[in-house]
Amino acid sequence: MWTPSSIRFGAFLAPYHPLDADPALQLRRDLDLMEHLDHLGFDEAWMGEHHSTGAEIVPAPDLFIAAAAERTRHIRFGTGVVSLPYHHPLVTADRITQLDLQTRGRVIFGTGPGKIPLDAHMMGIDPSDQRRRQGEALAAILPLLRGEQVTMETDWFTLRDARAQLPTYDPAGIEVAAASTISPNGSVLAGTHGLSLLSLAASSPSGFDALDRNWGVYEKTCAEHGHRADRSTWRLVNPIFLAESRADAERAVSRRIGAMAAYVNRQTGQRPVWAETPRGIIDQWRNETLGEFGQAIIGTPDEAVAQIERLIDKTGGFGTLLILHVDMADWEATKRSYELFAAEVVPHFKNRNRGREASLQYAEDHHELLVGRLVTALTKAHTDYYGTAATGV
């Protein structure tokens, strides 16, 4: 049975970085963040695949994860996501099984059709074909991951007696997830193949409204294809940045949040008034949405708790909350944001302080008895000592 205490927590990186800093340093900082998350006890970290538009600078999430895995011990890594239409299915299956073995089973294979129009344009791919190609790729990759031989031909790849020669680390296989945004397409694809569901737009107004409907589609499709819909494998993404106060959070992000707005608006040629000042961008992201990323929490741990509870109420329960990570504050403020989340938000849902609260409550409720006994014991010890000293015994 699902309970809030079963929720896991992680981070989702596209990654988004400003265009005015050294990409080599930005990549190192992302690796540093993986170590920090592992140290703090986060469950997962996801890294995306993108090839253009400047801000999202990892074209090979498997390469990044391979490096991050060597720096960490416990955290699991998701490809967030591998754009299946960009790759031959056998090569994709081979690379993910190698990564699974190198990490000793710490990999989640997140899949999608590809997001950025310029990526598809540069590869000569018609955007209207991308979802079809994702489905065709999955039809080939999933049996390859199971060690099966595949012969298959489409208009964009051929497999002849193909087999992945490496096994998965766990004989049960690798967890595979399909990305979903607002339309039910992702839910149908995930349900058809029995994959985990990754809701990328969970906190955008339209994405939030669709959460329960898309889960219903997922449950129905799973049942139709002989799979069981499991809430523990459902992941929701929400932008969150925390500090000790709202004002502290605003100060921390105000210098660099403009780069995020510019990334969104320059692709569409927009020049909205709200994007002219940090205050306007913060208000837009909090109250409306910044592109597809959804409404953000830029504030305190209490606000993060309230938003997660809102997501629970809307969905009826999910498995993992992934913080959409945006490089919009300096390194110390970024680390502090995750420390606050780990220290104050996670324990709220995990009930890790239930025993401590109960212990203090018992002491409060029985203070007269307990303090009375302590006074009696101290009085007796005083009397025994001085009485003995007086008699010389």
Buried (B, 14 or more C-beta within 10 A) or exposed (E): EBEBEBBBBBBBBBBBBBEEEEEEEBBEBBBBBBBBBBBBEBBBBBBBBBBBBBBBBBBBBBEBBBEBBEEBEEBBBBBBBBBBBBBBBBEBBBBBBBBBBBBEEBBBBBBBBBBBBEBBEEEEBEEEBBBBBBBBBBBBBBBBBBBEEBEBEBEBBEBEEBEBEBBBBEEEBBBBBBBBBBEBBBBBBBBBBBBBBBBBBBBBBEBBEBBEEBBEBBBBBBEEEEBEBBBBBBBBBBBBBBBEEBEBBBBBBBEBBBBBBBBBBBBEEEEEEBBEEBEBBBBBBBEEBBBBBBBBBBBBBEBBBEBBEEBBEBBEBBBBBBBBBBBBBEEEBBBBBBBBBBEBBBBBBBEEEEEEEEEEEEEEEEEEEEEEEEEEEEEEEEEEEEEEEEEEE
